[in-house]
Amino acid sequence: MTKKNGYIFTNKEHPQRGIMSTVLGIVSAVSIILALYFTFQNGGVAQPRYGVATLMAVILAVAGLVLGILSRMEPDKYYLFSYLGLVINILVLTGAGFILFAGAYGI
């Protein structure tokens, strides 16, 4: 009997779209967190630039979500960054939706 060395040779790699999805999700999450932080520092009064930053973060999150879905559909790849990007972008979109809901109903 031969002993296995534990090496697995494969040609799988992380998809570029999945990595970009994760990066876009992190950038959009950080921008929304900073907009919320600066709004709280300003006594709850949001300046228009914080709204624009949140809008841009939502646009980036939608793009990241699309890239994450497209990267998940690629065959024979590692899907860590695809799933990570999907989760982060969905959380960002949910957070932005909660911010809009809280602003509309005064929570």
Backbone torsions as a table, in degrees:
resi	resn	phi	psi	omega
1	MET	NA	137.5	179.1
2	THR	-97.4	148.3	-179.9
3	LYS	-91.4	134.3	177.5
4	LYS	-80.9	140.6	-179.5
5	ASN	-86.6	-15.2	-179.4
6	GLY	90.5	5.3	178.3
7	TYR	-88.0	135.3	175.6
8	ILE	-122.8	119.4	179.3
9	PHE	-96.3	123.1	-178.4
10	THR	-144.6	162.1	177.1
11	ASN	-108.3	16.8	178.0
12	LYS	-71.2	150.7	175.8
13	GLU	-148.4	168.3	177.6
14	HIS	-79.6	133.9	-179.4
15	PRO	-71.4	141.4	179.9
16	GLN	-62.1	-36.9	179.2
17	ARG	-65.7	-35.4	178.3
18	GLY	-67.2	-40.7	177.2
19	ILE	-65.3	-42.7	179.0
20	MET	-65.7	-35.9	176.7
21	SER	-62.1	-43.0	178.6
22	THR	-65.6	-42.4	179.5
23	VAL	-63.9	-44.9	178.5
24	LEU	-63.0	-38.1	177.7
25	GLY	-64.8	-41.8	179.3
26	ILE	-66.7	-42.9	179.0
27	VAL	-62.7	-43.7	-179.0
28	SER	-69.8	-36.4	177.7
29	ALA	-65.9	-42.1	179.4
30	VAL	-65.4	-39.6	-179.3
31	SER	-68.3	-36.8	177.1
32	ILE	-69.7	-40.4	178.3
33	ILE	-63.1	-42.2	178.0
34	LEU	-66.8	-38.2	177.1
35	ALA	-63.2	-41.4	176.9
36	LEU	-65.6	-41.6	-179.5
37	TYR	-62.2	-47.4	-179.1
38	PHE	-69.0	-29.1	175.2
39	THR	-67.5	-43.1	176.7
40	PHE	-65.9	-35.5	177.3
41	GLN	-66.9	-27.0	-179.8
42	ASN	-89.5	13.1	177.8
43	GLY	80.1	22.4	178.0
44	GLY	89.8	1.0	179.0
45	VAL	-96.8	113.9	-178.3
46	ALA	-86.3	129.7	175.0
47	GLN	-81.0	157.1	-178.6
48	PRO	-58.9	-30.8	-179.5
49	ARG	-67.6	-27.1	176.0
50	TYR	-71.4	-35.1	175.1
51	GLY	-66.5	-40.1	177.8
52	VAL	-66.4	-40.2	178.3
53	ALA	-63.4	-39.6	178.2
54	THR	-68.3	-39.4	176.9
55	LEU	-62.9	-43.3	177.5
56	MET	-65.2	-36.1	177.7
57	ALA	-64.9	-38.2	177.6
58	VAL	-66.1	-40.4	177.9
59	ILE	-63.6	-43.0	177.0
60	LEU	-64.1	-37.3	179.7
61	ALA	-67.5	-38.1	176.9
62	VAL	-65.8	-42.8	177.0
63	ALA	-63.3	-40.2	177.8
64	GLY	-66.2	-35.7	177.6
65	LEU	-65.3	-43.3	178.0
66	VAL	-63.8	-43.6	178.4
67	LEU	-64.0	-37.4	178.1
68	GLY	-65.0	-40.7	178.1
69	ILE	-66.7	-43.4	179.3
70	LEU	-65.1	-37.3	-179.8
71	SER	-72.9	-28.0	177.7
72	ARG	-71.0	-25.2	-178.7
73	MET	-82.5	-7.1	178.5
74	GLU	-75.0	134.6	-179.0
75	PRO	-81.8	155.1	174.9
76	ASP	55.0	52.1	177.6
77	LYS	-131.7	163.6	168.0
78	TYR	-83.4	136.7	-172.1
79	TYR	-109.2	16.8	-179.2
80	LEU	-59.4	-52.4	-177.8
81	PHE	-70.4	-27.9	176.3
82	SER	-64.5	-49.2	179.5
83	TYR	-67.7	-39.6	179.1
84	LEU	-62.8	-43.6	177.9
85	GLY	-64.6	-40.5	177.7
86	LEU	-62.0	-45.3	-178.3
87	VAL	-64.9	-46.3	-178.3
88	ILE	-63.7	-44.1	-178.1
89	ASN	-68.4	-35.9	176.3
90	ILE	-66.9	-39.1	177.0
91	LEU	-64.6	-38.5	178.2
92	VAL	-65.4	-44.7	179.3
93	LEU	-65.7	-37.1	176.5
94	THR	-65.9	-42.4	177.9
95	GLY	-63.4	-41.9	177.9
96	ALA	-66.2	-37.1	175.8
97	GLY	-64.9	-38.5	177.1
98	PHE	-66.5	-37.7	177.7
99	ILE	-62.5	-43.8	177.5
100	LEU	-65.2	-41.5	178.4
101	PHE	-63.1	-43.8	180.0
102	ALA	-66.8	-35.4	178.4
103	GLY	-71.9	-34.2	-178.1
104	ALA	-75.4	-36.6	-174.6
105	TYR	-107.4	5.5	173.2
106	GLY	66.4	39.9	179.1
107	ILE	-75.6	NA	NA
